[in-house]
Amino acid sequence: MNLELCTLNPIISNMGSPRRVGEACLVAIVLLLLSLNACALSAGPGFRDADGLRETADLIQEVKAFGLTLGIEPTDALSRTTGEGRALSILWLWMQRAGTLARNRAVDIRMAVGLSSIKEQTKIEQVFRVDGYSIYYRQGNEFADSRSAVTPSFAAEGIVRRVNVILHEDLHGDVNFDLPWDIEEGVVTPLGSLAAVQYFKHHGDAENLKGAQMALNEGRQISRELLKLAKEAETIFKNTPVDDAKEKVLALLSIYPAYQSIFQRQVVGQHPATVLEAKLSHDLAYFRYFEAIVTLAEKPLALDVLIAELKKLPRDATPEITDRFLGALETNYSGATH
């Protein structure tokens, strides 16, 4: 799923009523105004940054070539550096009706706003409350589009994360997967982690293989915990006034330490009660199928074969269709041998 990106113009999916669209646009405009106050002119990379950019550019070409051996067609995402021209960032917003979760459907409103500078130069101050909705936002420089460039901050990331992101963004290319957003993220996220493990295994890099395997295991644990938490949270929201329900669900996080860790880390600067339903719904899109797909990869099933099988998902796949599809793969490969 390639990203359609319009600078200063919001992209809204599952829009619903005009009132909902208007509310979402208002949030985006407020955030943009706050952001643009902080914009600075791009500065050329320093010598150390330039070295890091060159090293990461070389790594990207190597990783993309490896991905091709797994059936991951390379795309133009992250194919240039900030030293080769202007870089963009994206502000993503997710809105979920208060007191509800997108457990088996897409989040109510999803929006992407292209900003004309990288996130380090375009700081978001805050998001204001929109009555009736939970709101979660995230800003990033890495996305599945040719306008995504390698930044000094990405070049400074650990190699395990960089390899994962490179593969993840290529998997998003329409030549690989062109699915509804919530389904595609759920498929691409575990596949990127699995491919990263294979990359370090292929290169005999024991130290980083260990790190990639740890990241994969963490994703599995987050997936298991999140699915349990979401089920409990949905029951609480159905039977408790919204404000009280939010407090109860936030208190439940301590029971799920792996998920609590990423929740707290990723909502820094945002109000937990405001982001709760949107954040849980966002994370369900990314981790709903993580455990199921990694479990499939443990079958006598090579990763390139698994990727090829998953590419057969229908383009209009829903959570129900995807569940049946993964269940059929589980059945088909349960009796297979290496």
Phi, psi and omega in degrees: 000099177291151183272126171275122189233123176234115181300128179071001178246124183285149173248124186237128175248156181053052193289320181073221187286158176302327180298318180295320179296317180299319179297317181296317179296321179301316178300314182298318181296316178301314180296319180296318179298318178296321183293314188294337175298334185260000184295143177229158176293142180293135176256147178294150181293145175286177182301316181295317177300317182298320177297316180296321178296317179297317180297318181288325176299318177295318179300318182299316179297321180293317181292319178297321178295320178294317179304324180299328179291342178263002182090014177265103181292131180291150177236182179275359179298134178058034182267000176218171181245168178295342176285352183251014179143178184295140177247151179248165167229167179235139171256115177259140175231137175238133179234131180231135181304132184305135178082011179228160176229147176270068183288317183232035179199176179284154176301151187302310181224130177230133186221144175231131180238123179278131178248146190273021174207165182288162189297330180294340180255001183223079186278139176268127183280308180193167173243133181271152183291140171247121185304132175090355182228148167267141183229132173231137178231158179210143180237140182205159178262342184257122180203169188274074181199152182294343179275001175276120184245155176288123180256163175303324181293322177292320179297335181274352179292160175298153185294329179297314179294318181299315180298316180300312182297317180302312180292319180301311183291324175295321179300332179287343180302141182302334178293341177256299179225133178226076188238166172306145189309311186293330177282315183298316178299321180295333179272315185292323185299307177293325180295322177298318179293318178296319180293325177297318176302315181295325179299311182288329175295317180299325182269002179063030182267088188297320183295311181285335172299318178299317179295319180294322178293321177297318178296321178296315180296323177296318177300320178297316181294319177300316180301312181298314183293318182297318180298321177291315180299316182298321179295316177296317183297320180298319177296317179298315181296326181289336188242007186220142174307146192305310184297319178292321180297319178303314180299318181294318181292318178298325178292333180290339186304327183295341178284341185239078190296325180294314179290320179303322182298312181286326178301308182295321181292324187270352178250014178304131182088354177244157183275119186306319181291329179287321185275345197311298185295321180292319181293315178299319180293319175302311184291329176298323178299320183280326190243004184302320184251007186302306182298317182297318183286321177294324176298320176299321181294342178278349174291168173290074190213110180296150185297322179295327177290318179299316179298316179298320178296316182291335176293348179276356175304136179296146184297337179258028184302140173250170175304321180294315179297319181294319177301316180294320180298313180293324177297321178293321177296319178302315180294316184297326186256002181296325182262007183283159176232154179295000000 
